[in-house]
Amino acid sequence: MSYDPENIFAKILRGEIPSEKLYEDDHTYVFMDIMPRADGHCLVIPKTPARNILDATPAQMAAVMETTQKMSHAVMAAFGAGGVTIQQFNEPAGGQEVYHLHFHVLPRHEGVSLRPPGKLEDREVLAANAQKIRDALAA
C-alpha cells in the first residue's frame, strides 16, 4: 500500500488541522492525542511521509525513536509516572488506524489501567496536560 498524503497526521504537519504541539525538531513532531488513554498521552511522528514501520527508512526510525525516548522521560516527569507504555501499530490487522508512522507515548502509574479508546478529551484539559509536558521538557 502507498502513503496517503491526505491522512490526518499529514494535514496536522501542513497546519491544515490544529494540534496541541509539545515538541518539534528537524525530523519529528509531537502532539497530544485528542482521545488519550492516560493523562499525558502523546504521539510522535516523522515529518516526512512513512505509512508505518514497514516502509519507514532507517533514518526516519532513528529520528522517531530518539524523540520517543525524549518524550518518555518528559511525560514521566510531568505526571509523576512510574513507567511508560509505547504503542505502535502497523496495517489494519495490526490495529493501525492512521496511516502515517506514529508512536503512542503513555505515562503509566502502578495499578491504574488505561482508559478505553475513543473518548475525546476536553481541549482545556489537553492544553493543561500539554503545558505540564512542555514544562518538563524545558526543565
CORFENRA-V193252 format. One record per backbone hydrogen bond with DSSP energy under -0.5 kcal/mol. NH is the residue of the N-H (numbers start at 0). CO is the residue of the C=O. E is the energy in kcal/mol with one decimal. If there is no record, write none. Layout:
NH&CO&E + NH&CO&E
//
This chain:
4&2&-0.7 + 6&3&-1.8 + 10&6&-2.0 + 11&7&-1.9 + 12&8&-2.4 + 13&9&-1.7 + 14&11&-1.3 + 15&10&-2.5 + 16&10&-1.0 + 20&18&-1.2 + 21&29&-2.9 + 22&29&-1.3 + 24&27&-2.1 + 28&44&-2.3 + 29&22&-2.7 + 30&42&-1.9 + 31&19&-1.8 + 32&40&-2.2 + 35&32&-0.6 + 40&37&-2.1 + 41&104&-2.2 + 42&30&-3.1 + 43&102&-2.3 + 44&28&-2.6 + 45&100&-0.6 + 46&26&-2.6 + 54&51&-1.4 + 55&51&-1.2 + 60&56&-2.5 + 61&57&-2.5 + 62&58&-2.3 + 63&59&-2.6 + 64&60&-2.6 + 65&61&-2.2 + 66&62&-2.1 + 67&63&-2.5 + 68&64&-2.3 + 69&65&-2.0 + 70&66&-2.7 + 71&67&-2.0 + 72&68&-1.9 + 73&69&-1.9 + 74&70&-2.9 + 75&71&-1.8 + 76&72&-2.2 + 77&73&-2.8 + 78&74&-1.8 + 79&75&-0.6 + 79&76&-0.7 + 80&75&-1.8 + 81&107&-1.6 + 82&107&-1.5 + 84&105&-2.7 + 86&103&-1.9 + 93&89&-0.6 + 93&90&-1.2 + 94&91&-1.6 + 95&90&-2.1 + 98&96&-0.5 + 99&97&-1.4 + 100&49&-3.2 + 102&43&-2.0 + 103&86&-3.1 + 104&41&-2.7 + 105&84&-2.6 + 105&103&-0.5 + 107&82&-2.8 + 111&108&-2.2 + 112&110&-0.6 + 114&36&-3.3 + 118&115&-0.5 + 119&117&-0.6 + 120&33&-2.7 + 125&121&-2.3 + 126&122&-2.5 + 127&123&-2.2 + 128&124&-2.6 + 129&125&-2.7 + 130&126&-2.1 + 131&127&-1.7 + 132&128&-1.7 + 133&129&-2.8 + 134&130&-2.7 + 135&131&-1.9 + 136&132&-2.4 + 137&133&-1.7 + 138&134&-1.2
//
